[in-house]
Amino acid sequence: SATLPSTMDALPEVDLSVNGLLTAAEKETGLRDWGNRAFIEPLGIYLAAVEESANIHAQGRLVLWKTVMRLLTNRLCIARDLREYPDILSTPIPRPLYILGLPRTGTTLLHNLLACDPHASSIRLWQGLFPSPPPTRETLASDPRIARSKELVGLFNQLAPRLETAHHLNPTGPEECLWLLEHTFVDFIHELRAHVPAYSAWLSQHEASADPYREYRQMLQLLSWKVPAKHWVFKAPRHLMALDGLLEVFPEARIVQTHRDPVEVLPSLCSLCEIDRQIFTEKPNNHVIGDFWFTRLKNGLAHARNVRDQDTPERYLDIHYRELVEDPLTVVKRIYQVHDYEHSDAFEAAMKAWLQENRQHKHGAHRYSLEEYGLQESQINAGFADYRKRHSL
């Protein structure tokens, strides 16, 4: 259920141990075969780090339990689907177009526009939250998981009232790959939610592995088995940190990388992190948040740069945030021209309609400052000097 008890006193005790969660998920689904069990190691490291350093309260423990239970029950159901319908694993993921960029660099705007193409498929939020069973074309607009996802989004917004202004969640809209990748427990959404340095240290050494991308590809195949696509459009900032893993599993990927001054990016991301962590802990330490994401993004950009430098340059197109915001339709035309996708009048009309309906700050202005997170402009300029120079920021 997406609901929580109305008072903190009514919150039940929950078992956040790996064995307790696995047993509860098996009991809820009636399934026992987990398929690939690689997720158990990062899940265990994450849960131990939560107990060690996240300082979560009773509400946070319950929300975390419900989140992990959703992911584990999904995993059991996905494993069942792949056993019962082995044809899923031969489903192609044609011509994937990936949007990479630091968080808060216009990736959401660009993703929404590219998803307007009638020939494009993208991960819808409800599909990421509840991938199994395989969706069908006939019920894409009426699938009962849409209603479940609306309940869940309502709960997110109830727990974090400022979330709507920082990142609007639309159950039927295109969403990030994180909603699939979080099922592997190898994704930075887990460290966005809680201060877990031991897990972060493990993640930084493993997130670029191809293994989570192989599982993610299987989930994409499940989503597209009965709803084939001409091409897919994806986005997630985490792909920057794991570009080599992505390209190993999707060697045909075409990439658009968005760029924005890190002085604007960092406090925005820190604010989103603070909003998320307030669901789980009484008072997040904003200076810890600022210090963490400063290092995390700096290292992520360096990793992506090194992978790019060894790859074919034709795979990539760089887009600046300002040009995207000022003239998004021209930017999209350039992407389609450079990466050789078919542009159409219907696509253009759909984008214009979307822009008309979704003006910037429609859900309120997202306000934040560097100082709240113990950051200084000079520190960011120095730390990201190479990136700023390379992309004229």
Buried (B, 14 or more C-beta within 10 A) or exposed (E): EBEBEEEEEEBEEBEBEBEEBBEBBBEEBEBEEBBBEBBBBBBBBBBBBBEEBBBBBBBBBBBBBBBBBBBBBBBBBBBBBBEEBEEBEEBEBEBBBBBBBBBBBBBBBBBBBBBBBEEBBBBBBBBBBBBBBBBEEEEBEEBEBBEBBBEBBBBBBEBBEBBBBBBBBBBBBBBBBBBBBBBBBBBBBBBBBBBBBBBBEBBBEBBBBBBBBBBBBBBBBBBBBBBEBEBBBBBBBBBBBBBBBBBBBBEEBBBBBBBBBBBBBBBBBBBBBBBBBBBBBEEBBBEBBBBBBBEBBBEBBBBBBEBBEEBEEEBBBBBBBEBBEEEBEEBBBBBBEEBEBEEEEEBBEBBBEBBEEBEEEEEEEBEBEBEBBBBEEEBBBEBBEEBBEEBEB
